[in-house]
Amino acid sequence: MIRPGPIAKALPLPLVLAALLGCPHKERSVSPPTPDIYVAGWVTTSTRPEAVLWKNGETYPLSDGNHGSQAFGLAVSGRDVYVAGCVNDSRTDRDIAMVWKNGTPAPLTDGTRDAQAAALALAGKDVYAAGFQTDAGTGKTVATVWKNGAATVLTDGAQDARAWAVAVAGGDVYVAGSEGSNPRTQVARIWKNGVATTLTNGTRGAVASALALFGADVYATGYEGDVAKIWKNGRVLATLSNGAWFATGSGIAVVGKDVYVAGWVGKVATLWKNGTPTALTDGTRFANAWAVAVSGNDVYVAGDEFDEQAHMAELWKNGNAIPLVEGMNLARAATVCVVVPRI
């Protein structure tokens, strides 16, 4: 977390989805509703980051303006918008894991140890957040999942472990992340209802960064060594890069037979569809793609692009860049969610 400093005063967060007015006559053609595009991340207005939500390009700060904060996860259900991240406690200089519901913060931890909520999933009225916190005994980070604010620790604190993604289906809770105190030998893991499945053998450092469920299949993406990969049901489904540059998958979406992965290769933000890469940037600046969402024929990717002069949060729609913030230090679009309003 960047050290605290003054940031802009938080603005109101209007999160009520717009209702379509009127009822067209039967003989008139009805245009499909315009989807609402939600993106979460952070911007730095002075010396600290501030968690923000973008809705259709409009920026809504989530913090109270008194603490540094960052947003990493996002989920939308009806009129409710949930964001996961962390807020720095200036009294202890530790990060508090946080979930915002419609702009209202709900702390998951008390600030006595560092913690972060990295991802969200909704199942009916239940809100799941995944992330990590420091173990009070060993000082290692422990992978953690919170259900409606109640924590379940997935690891024993003997090694550092972090959870980066969570998904829920049929009462089963899946969490993806990594475990291992040495980054060069840490293993990628998926926990199902708290039971770990190891995806890699530890000969090269690995992380499972994102999850997607489709039917009975569990997909994950991340990296092993310098190579971006997709795993399906615990086995390697696809190797996405050749290892010439460091590459990783950071976001995944599965639609029918199509598997979309957002990530990067070297300096280039990249989208893979069924293993075929499409470069989102030209490599003149460093760029990361963190998340992907698909709606109909449209593919949205959230990420950032940066050099020595600027660090820009961006949203790519079908490969075309839409800057969310330009010329602002450490601005990042970390996740994206597309919601089609009901007619």
N, C-alpha and C positions, 0 to 999 in steps of 0.2 A: 504494500500500500504506500502511495506517495505521501509525504509528510503533509500535515494539515496546513491550510492557508485560506484566505477569504475566497468565497465563491458567491455566485449570484444567488439572490433570494429565490426560494422555490416558488413556482407558480401553481395555480390550481390545476388539478388533473381531471379533465372531463372525460369520463370513460364510458358514458352511455352510448351504446351503438345507435346510429341514426335509423329511425324507422322509415320505411318507404310510405309516402303519403298517397292517398287516393287509390282507386281501383280502376284499372283501364278497361275500356269496353272490349268485348270479346274479339271484335274485328280488328283491333289494333295489335300490332306486334309488341311484345314485351321484351325489353332489353334485359339481359342478365344483370343482376345486381353487381355493383362495383365492390370488390373485396376491400376490407380494411387491412392495411399492412402495419403490423406492430413490430417495432425493433427496440431492443434494449441494449444498453451499453453504458458508456460514460464519456464525459467531456471534461477538459481542464480549462477553467477560465482564469485561473491565477497560478497557484502553486499546488493545488490539490485536485484530484478527480472528483466529479460529482455524478452519481448514478442518474441516468435519464431514461425516459421512455419516449420513443418517437411513434406517433400515430399518423399515418399518411403524410409523413414528412414534417409534422409539427413537433416541436420539442417540449417535453414536460419534465422538468427536474423532479426527482423523487426524494431528494434529501432535504433537510431543513436549513441547509446553508451553513451549518456550524461544524460539520464533520466531513472528512473525506469519505467517499463511498464509491462503490462500483457495482454494476449489474451484469450478471452472466446468464441467468436462466429466465424463461418466459413461458407463460401458459395462459390461455384465454378460454373462459367458459361462459357463454351467454353474455351478460353485462359485466362480468367480473374479470379483471385483468390482474394476474399475479406475476411478480418479478422477484427473482432470487439474486442475492449478492452478499455484500458485506458493508459495514459501516465502521469507520475507525473510532474507537473510544479514546478521546483525547486525554482522559485521566490516566489511562494505563498504556496508551499507544498500542493497544491490541485491537484486532478486528473482530467485530461481532457478526456472526452469521445472521442474515436478515431475509425476511420475505415481506414484500409490500403487496397489499391487496387494495386495488383501486387507489393507490397512492399512500395508504396508511401503513406505516411500518409495524412489523411484528417480529421482535428479536427471537432468535432461536437459541442464543447463548447469552451468558451474562457478562462477558468481557473480561473474565478472569484468565482466559487463555485465548489464543488466536483461533479463529474459526472462519469458515467461508461456506456459503451455500452456492453451489455451482450450477445446479440444474433443477427443474421442476417437472412434475407430472401430476395430473388430476385424475381422480377416479370417483365419480359421483360427487359426494360432498367432502371427500378426503383430499387433502393437499400433501403431496410428498415432495420433499426437497432432499437433494443429495449433495454432499460436499465433504468437508473434513474439519477436524479440530485437533488441537494439541492435547496429547495424553498427559494428565497431571502427574503420573508416576514416572514415565520414561522420557517425556519431552518429545516423543515422536508424534507425527501426525497420524491420526486414525481416520479411516474412511467411515463416514457416518451417513445414515439416512434418517430424516425426520418425518414422522407422520403426524400431521396436525400439531406440529410443534414438539412432539415427544421424540427423543433421540434413541436410535438403535445403533450401537457401534458395531461395525462389521469386522474389525481387525483388533488384535490383542495389544498393539502398541510396541511389539518387539521390533518392528520395522516401520519406516514411513509408509503410509498408504493414503491415497486420495481417491475420492469418488468424483467423477466428472459428468455422469449422465444417469438418468433414472427413467424407467418406463414401467407402466402397470397394465396388466391385462388379466381378466378372469380371477382376480384375487391374488395373483402372483406379482411380486415386486422384483424388478430386475435393476441392478446397478452396475455400471461399468467404471473401471478406473485402473489403478496400478498399485503394486506393493513391492517394496524393496528399498533399503536405505542407500544403495549405490545406484545412481541413475543409469550406469552402464550395464547393470544386470537386473534391474527391476523388471517384474513381469506384468503383462496385461492380464486383467481379471474381469470376470463377470460374476456377480453374486446374485443368485436367485433365492429369494426369501432367506437371505443371510448365509447361504451355502456357496462357497467359492468354486468357480471353474477357472482354471488357469489356461490362458490362450497361447502362451509362449513359454520357452524353456529356460530363460534367464541367461542364455549365452550372449544375448544382445539386449540392451535396454528397450523396453516396450511400454506403451500406454494404450489403453482403450479409451478413446475420448468421447464417443457418441454412441447412442443406441437407437435402434428402430425395431418395432415389432410388426410382423405382418402374418396374420393367421397364427400358425403354431411355430413360426420361424423367428429366431432372434438374430438380428444383424448388429454388428458393431464395426466401427472403424477407428483407426489410430495409426500407430507406427510400430515397427520393430527394427531396431538398428536405425538406418537412415531411410527406410523403405516404408511407404504408405501402404496400408493393407485394409481389406475387408474380411471380417470373419462372419460365418453363418453357422449358427448352432455349434459354436466352439471350434470350428475348423476354418482354415483359410479358404475363402471363396475367391479372392482376387488379389494379386499383387499389382499395385497401381503405379509404381515407379521403379526405376532401375538402380537406384542407389548412388547415382552420380552426384546428386545433391540431396541434402536432407529434405524429406517430404513426409507429410502427414495428412491423414484425414481428420477433420475436426467436427464435421456435421454430416448427418446421413438422413435420407428420406427414402422410403420404399413405396412405390405406387405400382400395383400390379406386378408385372415382370421387370419393371425398371427400378434400378438402384442408383440413386444420386448421392454423390459424396462431395462435400466442399472441403477444401484444404489448401495446401500450397506445395510447390516444388521449388526449392531454392528461394528466389525472391519473387516468384510469380504466383499470385492467387489463382487457384485452379478449381474447376468443376469437372468431376468425372460422371459420365452417364454410362452405366453398364461397363465400366472399366476404361472407357475412351475419354481422354482428357480434353478439356477446352480451356485455354488460357484466358483468364479474365483481365489480366494486366500485361503490359509489354516488357516488364523486367527493368525498366529504367529506375524504378523505385521499389523498395521492399513492400510486399503486400501479403496479407493473410486473409483467407476466407474461413470464417468461424462456424457458419451454420447455413443450412439450406432448407427451404420450404417450397412445396409444389402445390399449385392450385390450377386445375384444368391444364391448359397448355403452357402456363407461365411458371417459370422457375426463378425463385428469389434467393439470393445469396447475401449474407451479411458479413462484413469484414472491415478491413482498414488498409490504407495505403500511406506510406510515409517515407520521408527523406529528412535531410538536415533542416529544412525550412518549415515543414508542416507535417502533421499527422492527422489524416482525414478519415473520419468514419464514412463508410460507403455502403450502399445497397445496390447490388446488381440485379436487374430484371432482364432475363433472357440475354445475359451477357453485356447489357448496356449499363454503365455506371451512373448511379444517382447519388451525388455527394449529399450527406446528411449534415455534415459540419465541415467547413473548409478553413484551413489555415489556423487550426486550433491544436495546441499541444495535446498529445495523448488522447485523442478522441477515437473511440472504438465502438463499432457496431458488433456486439458479441452474439446476438441471437435474433431470430426472426420468426414471426408467426403470422399466417394469413388466415383471415376469418371472412367468410362470405355471409353477409347478412341474409336472414330469412325474409322471403317475400310475404 
